[in-house]
Amino acid sequence: MERGSTALYERPRYYDHAYRAHRKDIAFYQELARAHRGEVLELGAGTGRITLALARSGTHVVGVDRSTDMLARAAEHVARLPAAARARVELRRGDMRSLRLGRKFALVIAPFNLFMHLYSRRDVERTLASIRAHLSPRGRFALDVLMPDLGALNRNPERVYRCRAVFDPSDGTRHAYGESYAYDAARQVQTVQMMFQRVDRPEIDRTTPLSLRCYFPEELLALLHYNDFVVEDRFGSFSREPFTGDSEHQILIAKLRSKT
């Protein structure tokens, strides 16, 4: 699972290209940031997809990631921002399970399925402790994870699902592309093996694992509840549609439980 938590992020130029169309969450987090009128701490900032959008819309944001490769790519993007927006971004390397910046934030966000890289209850508890340490008393914490897809979890692990060819800007090559899926039901972790084969030189191939922990709805609510968070809102889409059993996403906004 350790390899499945890091391999995709070793090729940040490909990551940017592969997820360039994923934009529905950006307006959601921008709106949250405007509503809470303070500095935002973004966990799992990656190459800065959401970080940059927040800065452009006037929000001061501290983007944290544990991958030096992803942060280096984010820094390249930040350098191309207008000066005013560039001044609103701070990039920091850190692990969300042990992060301590000594600062409080009006909003802490964990976007784009970040919590699905927390594979154990201990990982979740440590991360939520980090968030509590950084959240102002009246602040809010927001996250999104995918809704478990039972059909996908039951896919035959021996089958390779062929997809469209992909382009990798890291080396300017095109690849035949396929995926296989294996689900560890005891750990609730699905590992996707992403298979790349050079179109011009088929003997050159690579496989990139991506391991994602599945969170079922009541389980996620319980984890937040027993770690001193109160869930205020839960949505099934980034347009704030009500959460149902057919939702693709679980999007939660929570506050700290009052000690009084």
N, C-alpha and C positions, 0 to 999 in steps of 0.2 A: 504493500500500500504506500510505502514511502516513495517508491519510484512513481507510482500512480498519482502522487500529490505534487510532483515537481516536473515531470518530463515535458509536459505540454508547454511549460513556461520557460523552457530553455531556448525556444525559438520565438522571440517576441515579435519579429517582423511577420512571421507566419501567423502568429496569434492575432495581430492587428488586422491582417488581411482576412482571416477566417471569420472574425466576429465583427467586421466593419458594418454589417447591416443590423446588428443587434442594438436598437436605439429606443425601444419602447420604454425602457426603464429610466432613461435620462431625464425626461420631463418630470417624471414622478419624483425623483430625488431632488431636482432643481426646485420643485414646488415645496417640498418639505424644508429645504434649506431656507427658502424665502420666508416661510411661515415661522421659523424658529430664530431667525435674526441673530445669528452668532456664528462663531467658528465651527466648522464641521470637521470631525475626524472620520476619515474614510479608511476602513480596514480592507486589505486586499486591493489596493489601488491599481495594481498591475501596470499596464502601459499608459494609464491615465485617461481612459475613455470617459469615465464619469468625472474624474478630477478636473479635467480641462473644461468640461461643460459647466461645472459649478463655478470655476474661476471666471469664465467668460460672462456668466450671469451675475457677477458681483459678490460671490461668496468667498470668504477666506477658508481654505481647506488644507488640512494636513493629511497627505496621502501616505499610508504605511503599507509596505509589502516586505516579505522576507526574501524575495528573489532579486538579486543584484542585476540580473539580465533584464528583468521587466522594469525595474526602476531606472536603469540606464536608458532604455527606450522612452520611458515617460519623461525623463529629463530632456531628451531630444525634442519631444513634442512641446514641452513647457518653454523651451528656448525660442520657439517660433511664435509664441503668444505675443500680443501687444504688451507693452511694458506694464500697464496698469494691471492687466490680468495676471501677468507673470509674477508680479509682486504679491499676489494673493495665494500663491501655491508654495507649500513646503513639503518636500519629499523626504521620508525617513525610512530607513531599513529597520525592520523589527518583526518579531513573531507575535501574533495577536494573543497567544496563550500566556505570554509573559511580559507584554508591553507595559511600560510605566514611563510616561512622558512628564509627569508632574504638572499636568495642566487639565483643566476642565473644559468641556465642550457643550454647546447647546444641542448638538445633534451628533450622534455616532451612527454610522451606516456600515452595513456589511452586505454589499450588493452582489449581484450576479452569482448566486449559489455558493458564496464563500463558505458558509457553514457546512456545506457538503464535503469540505475537506477536514472536518472535525470528526474523527472516526470512533471516538470513545466518549463515554460520559465524562471522564476526567478532562479530556480535551475541551468539551463544552463548558464544564464548570470553570476551568481556568480562564477561558476566553470571556465568559460572562463576568468573572471577577475583574478582568482587565477593563471591560466596558464600564462596570460600576465605578472603577477607580477614575475613569476619565469623564464621566457624565455629570453635568451640573445638576443640582437638586431638582430643577424644573425642566431638565433636558429630556430628550427622547432618543430612543434607540430604534432603528429600523433595519430589517433584513428581508431578504427574499431567498427562497429555496424552491426547487421544483416539487410538485406533487408527485408522489410515487406512482408510476405507471405499471400496474400489475401485469399487463400484457408484455411490456418491455422486459420486466424482471424475469419473466418465464421464457425468454428466448433461448433457443438451442445454442449452447456455448460452442458447439462444433461448426456452426454455420457462419459463413462470412457474408455480410450484407454489402453488396457492391453499390457504390455511390458514384456520383459524377466525379470526373477528374478534377484535381485541384492544382492551383498554382502556388508555388512557394517563393515569395520574393526574397527569402534569405539567400537563395542561390540562383534565382531566375529560371527554375525548372518546373515542368508540369509532371504530375504524378497520377497514375491510376490509384484509386482510393477505395478502401473498404473498411468495414468495422465488424468486430465480433463482440459479444456481450457475455459476461459471466457474473452471476449474482451469488454472493455469499450471504445466505439467509440468516445465519447466526449473527453475523456482524452488521447486517443490513447495508452492505457495501457492494455496489455494482462497479465492475471494472470494464471499461470499454477499451479494446485494443484497436487503435487507429493505425491502419496499414497503408504505407506509402510505397509506391513502386515507380521509379523513373520511367517516363514514357519513352524517352530516347535511348535509355540504357537500362533495360528491364532487370539486369543482374544486380542493380543497385537498389536496395530497398531498406526501409526502416519501419519499426513498429513503435508507436508511442502509446503507453498505457495512461488511462485517466480513471482514477478511482474516486467514486462519489458515494458518500454516505446518504442513505435515504432516510428522510424524517417523515413519519406519519403524523397527521394533524394533531391528534390529542397528545401524542408524545412530545411534539414541539411545544405545545402550550404548557405541559407539565414541567418540562425542562426550564422554561422561563419562570413559571410560578415558583418553583422550589429554589430558584436562584435570585429571588427578591425582585422580580419584574412583574408588572401588571400590564397585560396586553389591552390596549385601548381600541385598536382597529385591526381588522384582518380582512384582506382583500384577495380576490382570485385572479386579478389582472392589474396591470399598471395603469389602466383607466379607472381603477377603483371599483370594479364590479364586485358584488358580494361574493365571498368565498363559498363554494359548494363542493360536493364530491366530484364534480366534473371539471373543476378548475385545473388549469395547467400549472399555476404558481400558488405558493403560499407566501403572502406578503404581510408582515406583521409590524406594527408600531407599538412600542411599549415604553413605559416610564418606570422609574424606581418606586418600589413599594415604600410608602411612608412609614417611618419608624415610630410615629406617635400612635 
